[in-house]
Amino acid sequence: KPDGHTITAINALTNAKSIVQVSKKERTLKRFKREFNLPQNAIDGLRNAITACDRPVKQLQNEADQLANRLEQRRFPESPENLKKVRDEVKRKLKSGKRDEISDFDKEAFGGKVQEAQQYELRNEVDKIMKKASFNWKPLEITTKEGAGAYSLARLAPNYAEIARCLEEIPEDFQPETVLDYGSGSAAGFWAVNQRWPMAKEVTMVDISDAMTKFAMDSLRKNQTSPDPTGKPFVHDNINFRRHLLPSLNTTYDVVLAHRVLSEIGSSETRLQLIESLWKRTNRFLILIESAQSSAFGGILEARDFLLTQGTTVDYRKLLIDLEEKVMLSPKVVRIVEDYNLSDYEKFVMLKEAIPAGETLPTMLPTA
């Protein structure tokens, strides 16, 4: 309960009380830019890549407009459990509306064929309703240069603005040396990073679409009107393009960016596996960006809760084995580990104080 500047917390299991003294911290509010416009180099690069496509620019622009509209209405993938609930509810309402109509069938005369036809019709109607309600989620697939061009025309500027705005939240004195852009797409992340940190030494761009990566490479090439003395083909001296992450966890990055990536993964379990993989490769900042839909925000919260929970869940078996091997295992540590009235977070806090100085508390993931 808040009482002035003190907060009293009570453990519901043990009834233990703790009182925390808090004070208000004065801070100046940072002013952010209202608009984040594409840099001219990005516009020129997009133009050069678009003109290399086989379709007329007007046709690509028309396809881009249609794609932008579809992406705007696209939902974050629902879990299989939620989809089943929705389908069952739609099916129940359809059945209740047709109860009188189907009760007149002579099922004995026609056998099971009537029921099969009814079930087939019902499935079709359910599918139509689910599709109309945007529940027919599918991952975005880009397999051609023209498809990549249409996507870039539709989303390069909006994606750049979203990423650039989020990068403004990072302290001004922070200067990363290495950046990973997972799901790099049209290279909007690169342009935002390059504008924010032009001195970054290395940028790695990962995208599973070969067509999208090749289009992004074309848009990032230097203007060839004059010879380049360095011989480097791209606007940044050290850009790496990959289809997948390096298997080794020894390669880490100061900033890891994943923009609208979670919405391309249909399974919650697979999303969390990706989050874990990215987090293990992060030195300082992991930046997750999704659309403004509430379901997409739920995906961000799911990832955040996963990192916070796993980062404060102690690997008790590893802790006991390590301390026992070093002859540092104390009865106090054992009591805390075996106390089932304590939550994982309470054990995490207490064990940090109980283990010998200089020892690291092993957790399921690096602590956020």
Helices and strands as residue ranges (DSSP letters): E 2-3, E 6-10, E 17-21, H 40-51, H 57-72, H 80-97, H 99-102, H 107-110, H 113-132, H 145-167, E 178-182, H 188-196, E 202-206, H 210-219, E 239-242, E 253-259, G 262-264, H 268-279, E 282-289, H 294-311, H 316-325, H 331-338, H 344-354
